[in-house]
Amino acid sequence: QVQLVESGGGLVQAGGSLRISCAASRGFFRMSAMGWYRQAPGKQRELVASSTTGGITNYADFVKGRFTLSRDNDKNILYLEMNGLKPEDTAVYYCGAGPSGSTWPSYWGQGTQVTVSS
C-alpha cells in the first residue's frame, strides 16, 4: 500500500517561510513523479509544482521565484520550500505521486495546512 506522509505545515506571517515535506516508501518514490497541489476553501485543487523521476521540475506561475521543489532520493522525501509567503498562499497542501501520464497523480497524501496571516 502506498503511503504519502506530509509534514511541516503551520501558521506564518506574510513574507515568511515554511518548508513542507512528503515522505514515501523507497521503491515507490524513485519510480514516481512527485508534486504538490493546494486547495483553498471554496476553490479547486491546483498544481503548485511537480518533479519527474529525472528531477525536471515545473512550477505554477503564481509561485515561480518564491517556492522551490526538491527531491531527496536518498531519504525518499519531497520538499517544498516556500519563501515570500502571501495570504493567498493559505491552503491545504497535498502531496501527489505516481507514474507520469494523464492520470497523474495516482496517490495523494492527507494534506497539510499552511496558513499565512497578513
Backbone as a printed PyTorch tensor [residue, N CA C, xyz], in Angstrom:
tensor([[[  0.8430,  -1.1860,   0.0000],
         [  0.0000,   0.0000,   0.0000],
         [  0.8810,   1.2390,   0.0000]],

        [[  0.5820,   2.1470,  -0.8920],
         [  1.3710,   3.3660,  -0.9960],
         [  0.9230,   4.3560,   0.0650]],

        [[  1.8910,   4.9160,   0.7630],
         [  1.5820,   5.9530,   1.7460],
         [  2.4420,   7.1720,   1.4860]],

        [[  1.7940,   8.3090,   1.5030],
         [  2.4870,   9.5820,   1.3980],
         [  2.2380,  10.3150,   2.7080]],

        [[  3.2970,  10.6130,   3.4200],
         [  3.1720,  11.2350,   4.7350],
         [  3.7230,  12.6420,   4.6720]],

        [[  2.8490,  13.5960,   4.8730],
         [  3.2270,  15.0120,   4.7780],
         [  3.4690,  15.5860,   6.1640]],

        [[  4.3000,  16.6030,   6.2040],
         [  4.5610,  17.3000,   7.4580],
         [  5.0840,  18.6910,   7.1590]],

        [[  5.0800,  19.5470,   8.1910],
         [  5.7250,  20.8470,   8.0810],
         [  4.8210,  22.0330,   7.8860]],

        [[  3.5300,  21.8270,   7.7730],
         [  2.6340,  22.9690,   7.6330],
         [  2.5540,  23.7640,   8.9200]],

        [[  1.8570,  24.8850,   8.8560],
         [  1.7070,  25.7020,  10.0460],
         [  1.2500,  27.1020,   9.7180]],

        [[  1.3960,  27.9710,  10.7170],
         [  0.9900,  29.3690,  10.6040],
         [  2.2320,  30.2400,  10.4920]],

        [[  2.2170,  31.1410,   9.5400],
         [  3.3570,  32.0300,   9.3330],
         [  2.8480,  33.3960,   8.9050]],

        [[  3.6050,  34.4270,   9.2140],
         [  3.2250,  35.7600,   8.7850],
         [  3.5840,  35.9820,   7.3220]],

        [[  2.8850,  36.8990,   6.7040],
         [  3.1800,  37.2500,   5.3240],
         [  4.6500,  37.6440,   5.1930]],

        [[  5.2660,  37.1530,   4.1350],
         [  6.6840,  37.3930,   3.9130],
         [  7.5870,  36.3330,   4.5180]],

        [[  7.0150,  35.4620,   5.3170],
         [  7.7880,  34.4250,   5.9800],
         [  8.0020,  33.2040,   5.1120]],

        [[  8.5780,  32.1810,   5.7320],
         [  8.9470,  30.9630,   5.0160],
         [  8.4740,  29.7230,   5.7690]],

        [[  8.2360,  28.6790,   5.0070],
         [  7.9160,  27.3590,   5.5510],
         [  8.4790,  26.3220,   4.5990]],

        [[  8.7900,  25.1610,   5.1560],
         [  9.1430,  24.0200,   4.3200],
         [  8.2310,  22.8670,   4.6790]],

        [[  7.5750,  22.3270,   3.6700],
         [  6.7370,  21.1560,   3.8730],
         [  7.3850,  19.9590,   3.1990]],

        [[  7.1100,  18.7850,   3.7560],
         [  7.7680,  17.5680,   3.3160],
         [  6.7530,  16.4760,   3.0260]],

        [[  7.1380,  15.5810,   2.1430],
         [  6.3100,  14.4300,   1.8090],
         [  7.2170,  13.2080,   1.7270]],

        [[  6.9900,  12.2630,   2.6030],
         [  7.7920,  11.0460,   2.6290],
         [  7.0220,   9.8910,   2.0080]],

        [[  7.7270,   9.0840,   1.2390],
         [  7.1220,   7.9130,   0.6030],
         [  8.0630,   6.7270,   0.7380]],

        [[  7.5350,   5.5630,   0.4950],
         [  8.3760,   4.3680,   0.5580],
         [  9.4370,   4.4300,  -0.5280]],

        [[ 10.5590,   3.7850,  -0.2680],
         [ 11.7390,   3.9450,  -1.1160],
         [ 11.4810,   3.5820,  -2.5690]],

        [[ 11.0130,   2.3930,  -2.8250],
         [ 10.8400,   1.9320,  -4.1930],
         [  9.8480,   2.7780,  -4.9550]],

        [[  8.7850,   3.1540,  -4.2990],
         [  7.7550,   3.9470,  -4.9450],
         [  8.2810,   5.3320,  -5.2690]],

        [[  8.9970,   5.9220,  -4.3440],
         [  9.4850,   7.2880,  -4.5250],
         [ 10.3470,   7.4000,  -5.7750]],

        [[ 11.2560,   6.4740,  -5.9410],
         [ 12.2080,   6.5790,  -7.0470],
         [ 11.5560,   6.3440,  -8.3960]],

        [[ 10.4260,   5.7020,  -8.4120],
         [  9.7560,   5.3990,  -9.6690],
         [  8.6770,   6.4070, -10.0150]],

        [[  8.4660,   7.3830,  -9.1440],
         [  7.2980,   8.2410,  -9.2840],
         [  7.6280,   9.6890,  -9.5820]],

        [[  6.7720,  10.2670, -10.4110],
         [  6.7340,  11.7190, -10.4840],
         [  6.0490,  12.1960,  -9.1970]],

        [[  6.5450,  13.2700,  -8.6480],
         [  6.0430,  13.7610,  -7.3600],
         [  5.7030,  15.2350,  -7.4870]],

        [[  4.7890,  15.6870,  -6.6540],
         [  4.4780,  17.1030,  -6.7030],
         [  3.5650,  17.5330,  -5.5830]],

        [[  3.2780,  18.8130,  -5.5670],
         [  2.3870,  19.4080,  -4.5860],
         [  1.2400,  20.1220,  -5.2820]],

        [[  0.0570,  19.8880,  -4.7390],
         [ -1.1330,  20.6330,  -5.1070],
         [ -1.5690,  21.4080,  -3.8690]],

        [[ -2.4760,  22.3410,  -4.0870],
         [ -3.0580,  23.0190,  -2.9410],
         [ -4.5350,  23.3030,  -3.2130]],

        [[ -5.2740,  23.4190,  -2.1250],
         [ -6.6930,  23.7120,  -2.2410],
         [ -7.0980,  24.6750,  -1.1420]],

        [[ -7.5350,  25.8380,  -1.5500],
         [ -8.0310,  26.8360,  -0.6150],
         [ -9.5390,  26.6490,  -0.4690]],

        [[-10.0980,  27.1320,   0.6290],
         [-11.5450,  26.9900,   0.8380],
         [-12.3490,  27.5680,  -0.3260]],

        [[-13.2650,  26.7900,  -0.8200],
         [-14.1270,  27.2450,  -1.8880],
         [-13.5000,  27.2650,  -3.2620]],

        [[-12.2740,  26.7590,  -3.3660],
         [-11.5700,  26.7670,  -4.6550],
         [-11.2080,  25.3580,  -5.0710]],

        [[-10.9090,  25.2110,  -6.3490],
         [-10.4750,  23.9130,  -6.8550],
         [ -9.0270,  23.6440,  -6.4760]],

        [[ -8.7110,  22.3720,  -6.4050],
         [ -7.3250,  21.9840,  -6.1600],
         [ -6.4840,  22.3760,  -7.3750]],

        [[ -5.3180,  22.9400,  -7.1170],
         [ -4.4680,  23.4030,  -8.2120],
         [ -3.0410,  22.9280,  -8.0110]],

        [[ -2.3700,  22.7020,  -9.1250],
         [ -0.9880,  22.2450,  -9.0950],
         [ -0.0680,  23.3950,  -8.6990]],

        [[  0.8290,  23.1230,  -7.7710],
         [  1.8050,  24.1160,  -7.3320],
         [  3.1460,  23.8610,  -8.0080]],

        [[  3.6160,  22.6300,  -7.9320],
         [  4.9040,  22.2790,  -8.5180],
         [  4.9860,  20.7760,  -8.6670]],

        [[  5.7830,  20.3270,  -9.6290],
         [  5.9280,  18.8940,  -9.8500],
         [  7.3480,  18.5750, -10.2710]],

        [[  7.7140,  17.3210, -10.0530],
         [  9.0560,  16.8670, -10.3900],
         [  8.9840,  15.4870, -11.0100]],

        [[  9.6580,  15.3160, -12.1410],
         [  9.7310,  13.9970, -12.7600],
         [ 10.7500,  13.1390, -12.0120]],

        [[ 10.8070,  11.8650, -12.3380],
         [ 11.7990,  10.9830, -11.7290],
         [ 13.2160,  11.4390, -12.0700]],

        [[ 13.3600,  12.1160, -13.1880],
         [ 14.6700,  12.6170, -13.5820],
         [ 15.0170,  13.9570, -12.9790]],

        [[ 14.0900,  14.5000, -12.1690],
         [ 14.3840,  15.7450, -11.4750],
         [ 13.9950,  17.0100, -12.2140]],

        [[ 13.2770,  16.8580, -13.3170],
         [ 12.8150,  18.0460, -14.0360],
         [ 11.6170,  18.6070, -13.2770]],

        [[ 11.7210,  19.8730, -12.9270],
         [ 10.6630,  20.4800, -12.1170],
         [  9.8840,  21.5180, -12.9180]],

        [[  8.6370,  21.6470, -12.5710],
         [  7.7710,  22.6630, -13.1520],
         [  7.0210,  23.3620, -12.0330]],

        [[  6.8010,  24.6530, -12.2150],
         [  6.1320,  25.4610, -11.1990],
         [  4.9480,  26.2030, -11.8110]],

        [[  3.9320,  26.3690, -11.0010],
         [  2.8390,  27.2510, -11.3870],
         [  3.3550,  28.6830, -11.3900]],

        [[  2.8130,  29.4870, -12.2630],
         [  3.2900,  30.8690, -12.3840],
         [  3.1810,  31.6170, -11.0650]],

        [[  2.1720,  31.2900, -10.2740],
         [  1.9380,  32.0840,  -9.0650],
         [  2.9470,  31.7760,  -7.9570]],

        [[  3.8240,  30.7920,  -8.1370],
         [  4.8450,  30.5120,  -7.1270],
         [  6.2650,  30.6290,  -7.6760]],

        [[  6.4010,  30.8500,  -8.9540],
         [  7.7400,  30.9560,  -9.5360],
         [  8.5370,  32.0620,  -8.8610]],

        [[  9.7570,  31.7220,  -8.5140],
         [ 10.6230,  32.6780,  -7.8530],
         [ 10.4590,  32.7210,  -6.3450]],

        [[  9.4330,  32.0560,  -5.8280],
         [  9.2020,  32.0590,  -4.3770],
         [  9.3120,  30.6660,  -3.7750]],

        [[  8.8380,  29.6590,  -4.4910],
         [  8.8310,  28.2850,  -3.9910],
         [  9.8900,  27.4630,  -4.7250]],

        [[ 10.4730,  26.5160,  -4.0010],
         [ 11.4540,  25.6150,  -4.5980],
         [ 11.1110,  24.1870,  -4.2340]],

        [[ 11.0050,  23.3560,  -5.2570],
         [ 10.7070,  21.9380,  -5.0740],
         [ 12.0040,  21.1470,  -5.1850]],

        [[ 12.1740,  20.1860,  -4.2880],
         [ 13.3710,  19.3570,  -4.3780],
         [ 13.0570,  17.9360,  -3.9310]],

        [[ 13.8340,  16.9970,  -4.4460],
         [ 13.6740,  15.5850,  -4.1150],
         [ 14.9700,  15.1060,  -3.4670]],

        [[ 14.8350,  14.4160,  -2.3630],
         [ 15.9790,  13.7500,  -1.7480],
         [ 15.7810,  12.2670,  -1.9870]],

        [[ 16.4550,  11.7410,  -2.9980],
         [ 16.2640,  10.3420,  -3.3770],
         [ 16.9180,   9.3710,  -2.3980]],

        [[ 17.7740,   9.8730,  -1.5290],
         [ 18.3640,   9.0010,  -0.5010],
         [ 17.3940,   8.8270,   0.6630]],

        [[ 16.7050,   9.9220,   1.0210],
         [ 15.7650,   9.8740,   2.1350],
         [ 14.3300,   9.6130,   1.6880]],

        [[ 14.1120,   9.6300,   0.3690],
         [ 12.7680,   9.3990,  -0.1900],
         [ 11.7810,  10.4500,   0.2900]],

        [[ 12.2110,  11.6930,   0.2570],
         [ 11.3930,  12.8070,   0.7170],
         [ 11.3450,  13.8810,  -0.3620]],

        [[ 10.1670,  14.4030,  -0.5450],
         [  9.9410,  15.5400,  -1.4380],
         [  9.7420,  16.7640,  -0.5570]],

        [[ 10.4400,  17.8440,  -0.9010],
         [ 10.3330,  19.0780,  -0.1290],
         [  9.7470,  20.1940,  -0.9830]],

        [[  9.0280,  21.0720,  -0.3140],
         [  8.6110,  22.3230,  -0.9530],
         [  9.0190,  23.4540,  -0.0160]],

        [[ 10.0290,  24.1890,  -0.4370],
         [ 10.4950,  25.3460,   0.3220],
         [  9.6980,  26.5480,  -0.1570]],

        [[  9.0150,  27.1920,   0.7640],
         [  8.1380,  28.3070,   0.4090],
         [  8.6470,  29.5720,   1.0700]],

        [[  9.0290,  30.5310,   0.2480],
         [  9.5230,  31.8160,   0.7250],
         [  8.6030,  32.9350,   0.2330]],

        [[  8.6890,  34.0680,   0.8780],
         [  7.8590,  35.1920,   0.4620],
         [  6.3830,  34.8580,   0.4740]],

        [[  5.9520,  34.1620,   1.5120],
         [  4.5590,  33.6990,   1.5450],
         [  3.5810,  34.8620,   1.6230]],

        [[  2.4610,  34.6470,   0.9590],
         [  1.3960,  35.6520,   0.8850],
         [  0.1220,  35.0690,   1.4810]],

        [[ -0.7730,  35.9090,   1.9480],
         [ -2.0430,  35.3800,   2.4810],
         [ -2.7770,  34.5030,   1.4710]],

        [[ -2.6580,  34.8010,   0.2050],
         [ -3.3250,  33.9890,  -0.8110],
         [ -2.6890,  32.6150,  -1.0090]],

        [[ -1.5740,  32.3590,  -0.3520],
         [ -0.9770,  31.0240,  -0.3680],
         [ -1.6320,  30.1110,   0.6680]],

        [[ -2.4960,  30.6630,   1.4890],
         [ -3.1840,  29.8660,   2.5020],
         [ -4.0310,  28.7860,   1.8400]],

        [[ -3.7850,  27.5460,   2.2350],
         [ -4.4800,  26.4080,   1.6340],
         [ -4.0440,  25.1380,   2.3460]],

        [[ -4.7380,  24.0590,   2.0380],
         [ -4.2450,  22.7410,   2.3910],
         [ -3.3770,  22.2750,   1.2310]],

        [[ -2.1670,  21.8900,   1.5440],
         [ -1.2230,  21.4370,   0.5270],
         [ -1.1800,  19.9100,   0.5280]],

        [[ -1.3450,  19.3450,  -0.6520],
         [ -1.3960,  17.8940,  -0.8140],
         [ -0.2220,  17.4100,  -1.6470]],

        [[  0.3920,  16.3630,  -1.1760],
         [  1.4250,  15.6930,  -1.9590],
         [  0.7560,  14.7240,  -2.9110]],

        [[  1.1990,  14.7320,  -4.1530],
         [  0.6870,  13.7970,  -5.1470],
         [  1.8390,  13.0160,  -5.7520]],

        [[  1.5810,  11.7700,  -6.1220],
         [  2.6480,  10.9360,  -6.6540],
         [  2.0980,   9.8360,  -7.5370]],

        [[  2.9960,   9.2820,  -8.3550],
         [  2.6180,   8.1650,  -9.1880],
         [  3.3350,   8.2040, -10.5150]],

        [[  3.0710,   7.2270, -11.3570],
         [  3.6900,   7.2080, -12.6830],
         [  3.2550,   8.4170, -13.5000]],

        [[  4.1790,   8.9740, -14.2670],
         [  3.8360,  10.1070, -15.1200],
         [  2.7990,   9.6860, -16.1450]],

        [[  1.9540,  10.6200, -16.5080],
         [  0.9520,  10.3130, -17.5110],
         [ -0.3260,  11.0700, -17.2460]],

        [[ -1.3330,  10.7650, -18.0250],
         [ -2.5790,  11.5270, -17.9640],
         [ -3.3210,  11.3470, -16.6450]],

        [[ -3.0410,  10.2760, -15.9270],
         [ -3.7590,  10.0430, -14.6690],
         [ -2.9510,  10.4740, -13.4530]],

        [[ -1.7970,  11.1220, -13.6730],
         [ -1.0100,  11.5870, -12.5290],
         [ -1.6960,  12.7210, -11.8240]],

        [[ -1.6870,  12.7550, -10.5010],
         [ -1.0970,  11.7390,  -9.6260],
         [ -2.1020,  10.6370,  -9.2690]],

        [[ -1.5830,   9.4800,  -9.0400],
         [ -2.4330,   8.3430,  -8.7010],
         [ -2.6700,   8.2500,  -7.2090]],

        [[ -1.7760,   8.8670,  -6.4370],
         [ -1.8480,   8.7550,  -4.9910],
         [ -1.7400,  10.1430,  -4.3680]],

        [[ -2.4120,  10.2650,  -3.2200],
         [ -2.4440,  11.5420,  -2.5200],
         [ -2.0590,  11.3510,  -1.0580]],

        [[ -1.4430,  12.3780,  -0.5120],
         [ -1.2430,  12.4310,   0.9200],
         [ -2.4920,  12.9820,   1.5910]],

        [[ -2.4200,  13.0740,   2.9130],
         [ -3.5910,  13.5090,   3.6800],
         [ -3.7390,  15.0250,   3.7110]],

        [[ -2.7090,  15.7320,   3.3060],
         [ -2.7640,  17.1920,   3.2930],
         [ -2.1660,  17.8140,   4.5390]],

        [[ -1.5840,  18.9730,   4.3540],
         [ -1.0410,  19.7310,   5.4790],
         [ -1.4560,  21.1890,   5.3190]],

        [[ -1.9390,  21.7720,   6.4060],
         [ -2.4720,  23.1300,   6.3460],
         [ -1.3430,  24.1490,   6.4120]],

        [[ -1.3920,  25.0920,   5.4880],
         [ -0.4920,  26.2430,   5.5120],
         [ -1.3530,  27.4890,   5.6130]],

        [[ -1.1160,  28.2740,   6.6330],
         [ -1.8860,  29.4930,   6.8430],
         [ -0.9420,  30.6790,   6.9190]],

        [[ -1.2000,  31.6690,   6.0860],
         [ -0.3580,  32.8670,   6.0460],
         [ -1.1950,  34.0470,   6.5140]],

        [[ -0.7670,  34.6620,   7.5920],
         [ -1.5050,  35.7960,   8.1360],
         [ -0.9560,  37.1030,   7.5710]],

        [[ -1.8430,  38.0650,   7.4380],
         [ -1.4380,  39.3600,   6.8670],
         [ -0.9620,  40.3050,   7.9490]]])
